[in-house]
Amino acid sequence: MDLFNLSYGDFEHFIFVLVRVASFIVFVPILGSQQFPARVKIGFILLLTISVFPLVREMPMPESRGLLEFTVYLFSEATVGLVLAFATRLIFAVVQIAGTVVDFQMGFGIVNVIDPQTQSQVSILAQFQNIFTILLYLALNAHHLTIYSLVESFHLINPHQFGFSAGTMAFIMKLFANTFVVAVKIAAPIMAILFFISIGLGLVARTVPQMNVFIVGFPLQIGVGLLMVGLTMSFFAMVMTQHISQLPHWLMGLMHTMGG
């Protein structure tokens, strides 16, 4: 492919591919992290665009009839990339929700650290589980699956056919619901133990008023919580592996609802 000898239609097609790839890479987990070098990110966007363009070059694409229509098509391409990247980010939202809830119950609600990916404050356990999820994400080659889904999106969604239908909104709500369900699955064993400890401390406070249950309760909840985190790591890995394996299904289903 000669990038310096393209027709006007091919050049427009190349720009469409570049915008969709760029919007996806900038916001997708890991690659879209602010800690990822900007020059490497730009180089990867160009490399991926040049690699994808020959695969979709012969596909019918809309021909813009003016600057306004061309801008609308570019906005559609950027939106497709952002939606796919957002759906991928929901994987990591699961562990942040679960970790935040457990940390609050353990007494670490105000102890936060900076997440290098999003530059936002997250709880300690959420950050630990987030790092572990990144390792699982890479070990399962989920980053390959997300890039494959991006390439497949060019076969399913054209800029002039793109649109948010009622099915798209219902599917996005299903993604949100699934995110909270998986977060509850991860946090449930630890939350159950901490809940029973709170009930036990409440009974002790009623039967032995002289005992200061707050002094006993804080280290007890922290110790038991950390112990349960260690004991449930295999369960956490199993749930997250199953959740990550569903990523291609979610992305393909979402693209079918946006394909018009």
Secondary structure, DSSP 8 states (H G I E B T S, - for coil): --TTS--HHHHHHHHHHHHHHHHHHHHSTTTT-TTS-HHHHHHHHHHHHHHHHHHHTTS-----SSHHHHHHHHHHHHHHHHHHHHHHHHHHHHHHHHHHHHHHHHT-TT-EEE-TTT-SEEEHHHHHHHHHHHHHHHHTTHHHHHHHHHHHHHHH--TTT----HHHHHHHHHHHHHHHHHHHHHHHHHHHHHHHHHHHHHHHHHH-TTS-HHHHHHHHHHHHHHHHHHHTHHHHHHHHHHHHHTHHHHHHHHHHHH--
